[in-house]
Amino acid sequence: MTIIPAIDIIEGKCVRLTKGDYSQKTIYNEDPLEVALQFEDAGLKRLHLVDLDGAKEGDVKNWKVLEKIASKTKLEIDFSGGISSQKNLEITFESGAAYAAVGSIAVKDELTFTGWLLAFGPERFIIGADVKDEIIVIKGWTETTTLTVSELISTYKTKGVKQFFCTDVNKDGLLQGPSLSLYKKIMNEHPSIDLIASGGVSTIKELEELREAGCHGAIIGKAIYENRISLSDLKKFI
């Protein structure tokens, strides 16, 4: 299982939110590059970089942070937050992202997103399924849809998308454990996808349970920043 540390960005700084609430933010580091270098030094290969300003405004904002980390590290970066137009997408790839992680556009505008898959290749995309009670939420978790996570995966796995990350908003940032039952259900229904768990991870034991459940990867943020899981603890997964 691939360990993917997360860096969430507001105004160029490394932060974490609680349950997606922008009013409940904690600044962990003024310099995201410093954090990314620590991850790389620990032997981690991937990075989940989230532009929270972009997610809120529907337009990529912190692409310079992406550019800086991509140019100064060898981390394979997926970038998300505000990728709502082809211009945003091109900025994302030109700034050094290996993958564009998208949610809102895939849910709201299937025609446009399918065009991106054809133009850039489905292997360059990760679909982010942010859920509350298995229902997809979008736009930085501010808008609830009528679409289930299983329906979203079904739509795009047939179009060649392999990687999906799923965040249970009710778990995110609380360090109360991941939604193991949800991930098991998804893997039972869609065994061919690469499912990346996100939200709630607080212990190494939980990572082992996610691996046993068949998850391809796990995104970890707050547990690292608050020293619940040390970077050295993660070496057994590298």
C-alpha positions in Angstrom: 0.0 0.0 0.0 1.3 3.4 -1.0 1.5 6.0 1.8 0.6 9.5 0.5 1.2 12.4 2.9 -1.0 15.4 2.5 -0.2 19.1 2.4 -3.2 21.4 2.5 -2.6 25.0 1.4 -4.3 28.2 2.4 -2.6 31.5 1.5 0.6 29.6 0.7 0.8 28.0 4.1 0.6 24.3 5.2 -2.7 24.0 7.2 -5.3 21.4 8.3 -9.0 21.8 8.6 -11.4 19.9 10.9 -14.3 18.3 9.0 -13.7 20.6 6.1 -14.5 23.7 8.1 -12.5 26.7 6.9 -13.0 28.4 10.2 -11.3 25.5 12.1 -7.9 25.7 10.6 -4.5 25.0 12.1 -1.3 26.4 10.5 1.4 23.8 10.8 4.2 25.4 8.7 4.6 28.6 6.9 6.7 26.8 4.2 5.1 23.8 2.5 8.4 23.0 0.7 10.1 22.4 4.1 7.3 19.8 4.9 7.6 18.2 1.5 11.4 17.8 1.8 10.8 16.1 5.2 8.5 13.6 3.5 11.0 12.9 0.7 13.9 12.5 3.2 11.8 9.9 5.0 11.6 7.8 1.8 8.0 8.7 0.8 7.4 8.9 -3.0 4.0 10.5 -3.3 2.4 13.7 -2.2 -1.3 14.8 -2.0 -1.2 18.6 -2.4 -4.5 20.4 -1.9 -5.2 24.0 -2.8 -8.0 24.8 -0.3 -8.3 28.4 -1.5 -8.8 27.0 -5.0 -11.4 24.5 -3.8 -13.4 27.2 -2.2 -13.2 29.7 -5.1 -13.4 27.2 -8.0 -10.2 28.4 -9.5 -6.6 27.2 -9.0 -4.8 29.7 -6.6 -1.7 28.1 -5.1 -0.1 26.7 -8.2 3.2 28.4 -7.3 3.5 26.2 -4.2 3.0 23.2 -6.5 5.7 24.5 -8.9 8.1 25.1 -6.0 7.7 21.6 -4.5 7.8 19.9 -7.9 11.0 21.6 -8.9 12.8 21.0 -5.6 11.7 17.4 -4.9 11.2 14.2 -6.8 7.9 13.5 -5.2 5.1 12.3 -7.5 2.5 15.0 -6.8 -1.3 14.9 -7.2 -2.8 18.3 -7.0 -6.4 19.2 -6.3 -8.5 22.2 -5.5 -10.2 24.5 -8.0 -9.4 22.6 -11.2 -12.6 23.8 -13.0 -11.4 24.7 -16.5 -8.9 23.4 -19.1 -6.7 26.5 -18.3 -6.6 25.3 -14.6 -5.7 21.8 -15.8 -2.9 23.0 -18.0 -1.5 25.2 -15.2 -1.6 22.1 -12.9 0.4 19.9 -15.3 2.7 22.7 -16.4 3.5 23.4 -12.7 4.7 19.9 -12.3 1.8 17.7 -11.1 2.0 14.1 -12.0 -1.8 13.8 -11.5 -4.7 16.1 -11.4 -7.1 15.1 -8.6 -10.6 16.3 -9.5 -14.0 16.1 -7.8 -16.5 18.9 -8.7 -15.9 19.0 -12.4 -16.3 15.2 -12.7 -19.6 15.3 -10.9 -21.1 18.5 -12.4 -19.8 18.3 -16.0 -19.3 14.8 -17.2 -19.0 16.0 -20.9 -16.1 18.4 -20.2 -14.3 16.0 -17.9 -14.6 13.1 -20.4 -13.0 15.5 -23.0 -10.1 16.0 -20.6 -9.7 12.2 -20.2 -9.5 11.9 -24.0 -7.1 14.8 -24.4 -4.6 14.1 -21.6 -5.2 10.4 -20.9 -7.1 8.9 -18.0 -3.9 7.8 -16.3 -3.2 11.5 -15.5 -6.3 11.8 -13.3 -7.4 10.8 -9.8 -11.1 11.3 -9.0 -11.7 12.5 -5.5 -14.9 11.2 -4.0 -15.6 13.3 -0.9 -18.6 11.8 0.9 -21.1 12.3 3.7 -23.1 9.1 4.3 -21.9 7.7 0.9 -23.3 10.8 -0.9 -20.8 12.9 -2.9 -20.1 16.4 -1.7 -18.2 19.0 -3.8 -16.8 22.5 -3.9 -14.7 22.1 -0.8 -17.4 20.1 0.9 -19.8 23.1 0.7 -22.3 21.5 -1.7 -24.2 18.2 -1.4 -25.1 16.2 -4.5 -27.6 13.4 -5.1 -24.8 11.1 -6.4 -23.5 8.1 -4.5 -19.8 7.2 -4.4 -20.5 3.9 -6.1 -22.3 5.6 -9.0 -19.4 8.1 -9.5 -16.8 5.3 -9.6 -19.0 3.2 -12.0 -19.2 6.2 -14.4 -15.5 6.8 -14.7 -13.9 3.4 -14.3 -15.5 2.5 -17.6 -13.7 5.6 -19.1 -10.3 4.3 -18.0 -9.8 6.1 -14.7 -8.0 3.7 -12.3 -7.3 5.8 -9.2 -10.0 7.1 -6.9 -9.5 8.6 -3.5 -12.4 8.6 -1.0 -12.7 11.0 1.9 -15.4 10.6 4.5 -16.0 14.2 5.5 -17.4 13.1 8.9 -14.0 11.5 9.7 -11.6 14.0 8.2 -9.3 15.8 10.7 -10.7 14.1 13.7 -8.1 11.3 14.2 -10.9 8.9 15.1 -10.1 6.2 12.5 -10.9 5.8 8.8 -14.2 4.6 7.3 -13.1 1.0 7.0 -16.5 -0.4 6.4 -17.1 2.1 3.5 -13.8 1.2 1.9 -14.5 -2.5 2.2 -17.9 -1.9 0.5 -16.3 0.1 -2.3 -13.7 -2.6 -2.9 -16.3 -5.4 -2.9 -18.3 -3.5 -5.6 -15.3 -2.2 -7.6 -12.3 -4.6 -7.1 -10.5 -3.4 -10.3 -9.9 0.2 -9.1 -7.0 1.6 -7.1 -8.8 2.9 -4.1 -6.9 5.5 -1.9 -8.3 5.9 1.6 -8.4 9.4 3.0 -9.5 10.9 6.3 -9.3 9.8 10.0 -6.1 7.7 10.0 -4.5 8.1 13.4 -2.5 4.9 14.0 -0.2 2.4 12.2 -2.7 -0.4 13.0 -5.4 1.5 11.0 -3.0 1.6 8.1 -2.5 -2.1 8.3 -6.3 -2.6 8.4 -6.7 -0.4 5.3 -4.1 -2.5 3.5 -5.9 -5.7 4.5 -9.1 -4.2 3.2 -7.5 -3.9 -0.2 -6.8 -0.2 -0.3 -4.1 0.7 -2.9 -3.0 3.7 -0.9 -3.7 5.9 2.1 -3.6 9.7 2.5 -2.3 10.8 5.9 -2.2 14.4 7.1 -3.1 15.4 10.6 -1.8 12.2 12.2 1.7 13.1 11.0 1.5 16.8 11.9 0.3 16.0 15.4 2.9 13.2 15.9 0.4 10.4 16.2 2.3 8.6 13.4 6.0 9.3 12.9 7.7 9.3 9.5 9.9 6.5 10.7 6.8 4.5 11.6 5.8 4.6 7.9 9.0 2.8 6.7 7.3 -0.6 6.9 5.0 0.5 4.1 7.8 1.9 1.9 
